[in-house]
């Protein structure tokens, strides 16, 4: 199934290669590693006939995510860290055919049930391209619908360019 999920992942995230300065797309070997890593939970939405409709990854083993700083999060949330209640939401994708179905809601509900039960802190990163498309607003809305939760921005990376036109 990993190869099938890789194809879905590529369709969903491949365009970010040219739309985000930071690398938001896993290489194929990294994707396979993540899919076989038992420290990373996988929430899958299936169609009635057994076809995958969506996939969400979530982990409370921050060291499993090479592009984040576990120390950053554990220093800010020491009580949550002490009880393994810090979670990183890796990615969520839903197939084009399932965009207007309950696939996303079902995965989000399963994930939120865990986070609420553990009174956890969850975080994710969203590139500015996806923020402009309303993804942050949508995630905030989903989280707010699952009980008492405070959503806020933790950090922001800015990229600058300098285009040189020759000697002045």
C-alpha positions in Angstrom: 0.0 0.0 0.0 2.9 2.4 0.5 3.4 2.8 -3.2 -0.2 3.7 -3.6 0.0 6.2 -0.8 3.2 7.6 -2.3 1.2 8.3 -5.5 -1.5 10.1 -3.5 1.2 12.1 -1.6 2.9 13.2 -4.8 -0.4 14.4 -6.2 -1.3 16.3 -3.0 2.1 17.8 -2.1 4.3 17.7 -5.2 3.2 21.2 -6.3 4.7 22.7 -3.1 8.2 22.0 -4.5 7.9 25.3 -6.5 5.5 27.1 -4.2 7.3 27.0 -0.8 10.9 28.0 -0.1 11.4 25.4 2.6 11.2 21.8 1.5 7.7 20.6 2.4 7.7 17.5 0.3 9.4 14.3 1.4 11.6 12.4 -0.9 10.4 8.9 -1.8 12.8 7.2 0.6 11.8 9.5 3.4 8.2 8.8 2.7 8.8 5.0 2.9 10.7 5.5 6.1 7.9 7.5 7.6 5.3 5.0 6.5 7.2 2.1 8.1 8.1 4.0 11.3 6.0 2.6 14.1 6.5 5.8 16.2 4.4 7.7 13.6 0.7 7.0 13.8 -1.2 6.8 10.5 -4.9 7.6 10.3 -6.4 6.3 7.0 -9.8 6.9 5.5 -11.0 4.1 3.3 -13.9 3.9 0.8 -16.6 1.3 1.1 -14.8 -0.8 -1.6 -11.4 -0.6 0.3 -9.7 2.2 -1.6 -7.6 4.7 0.4 -9.2 8.1 0.5 -7.0 9.9 2.9 -4.0 9.7 5.2 -2.9 11.7 8.2 0.4 11.2 10.2 0.8 12.1 13.8 3.6 11.4 16.3 4.5 12.2 19.9 8.0 11.0 19.3 9.4 14.4 18.2 12.8 12.9 17.4 11.1 11.0 14.5 10.7 14.3 12.7 14.1 15.5 11.5 13.1 19.0 10.4 11.8 20.1 13.8 13.6 20.9 17.1 12.2 18.7 19.9 14.0 21.0 22.4 12.0 24.0 21.2 8.8 22.3 22.0 9.8 20.5 25.2 11.2 23.8 26.6 7.8 25.5 26.0 5.6 22.7 27.2 7.6 20.8 29.8 4.5 19.4 31.6 3.1 18.0 28.3 6.6 16.7 27.3 6.9 14.9 30.7 3.8 12.9 29.9 4.5 12.3 26.2 1.6 14.6 25.2 3.4 16.7 22.6 2.3 15.8 19.1 3.5 16.8 15.6 1.0 16.6 12.8 3.0 15.6 9.8 0.7 15.8 6.9 -2.9 15.2 5.9 -4.0 14.4 2.4 -7.3 13.5 0.8 -7.7 12.2 -2.7 -9.3 14.6 -5.2 -12.3 12.3 -5.5 -12.9 12.4 -1.7 -12.5 16.1 -1.2 -16.3 16.6 -0.6 -16.8 13.5 1.5 -16.4 12.7 5.2 -12.8 11.3 4.7 -11.0 14.3 6.2 -13.5 14.8 9.0 -13.2 11.1 10.0 -9.4 11.2 10.2 -9.5 14.6 12.0 -12.1 13.2 14.5 -10.0 10.2 15.3 -6.9 12.3 15.8 -8.7 14.9 17.9 -10.2 12.2 20.1 -6.7 11.2 21.1 -5.5 14.8 21.6 -8.4 15.8 23.7 -8.3 12.6 25.8 -4.6 13.3 26.5 -5.0 17.0 27.0 -2.2 17.2 24.5 -0.4 20.0 22.6 -0.3 19.5 18.9 1.5 21.5 16.3 2.2 21.5 12.6 3.8 23.7 10.0 2.0 25.2 7.1 3.8 27.1 4.3 2.5 30.6 3.4 1.2 29.3 0.1 -1.2 26.9 2.0 -2.0 29.6 4.5 -3.1 31.9 1.7 -5.4 29.0 0.5 -7.1 29.0 3.9 -5.5 25.8 5.3 -4.6 27.4 8.7 -8.1 28.8 9.1 -9.6 25.4 8.3 -7.4 23.6 10.8 -8.2 26.2 13.4 -11.9 25.7 12.8 -11.6 22.0 13.1 -9.6 22.2 16.3 -12.0 24.7 17.8 -14.9 22.4 17.1 -13.4 19.7 19.4 -13.6 21.4 22.7 -11.7 24.0 24.7 -8.5 24.6 22.7 -6.2 27.6 22.2 -4.6 27.9 18.8 -1.7 30.2 18.2 1.3 30.8 16.0 4.6 29.5 17.5 7.3 30.6 15.0 7.7 31.8 11.5 10.5 31.4 9.0 11.1 34.2 6.5 13.1 33.9 3.3 14.7 36.9 1.7 16.4 37.3 -1.7 19.1 39.7 -3.0 19.2 40.0 -6.8 22.5 41.4 -7.9 22.6 43.4 -11.2 26.4 43.8 -11.4 28.9 46.2 -10.0 27.5 49.5 -8.9 
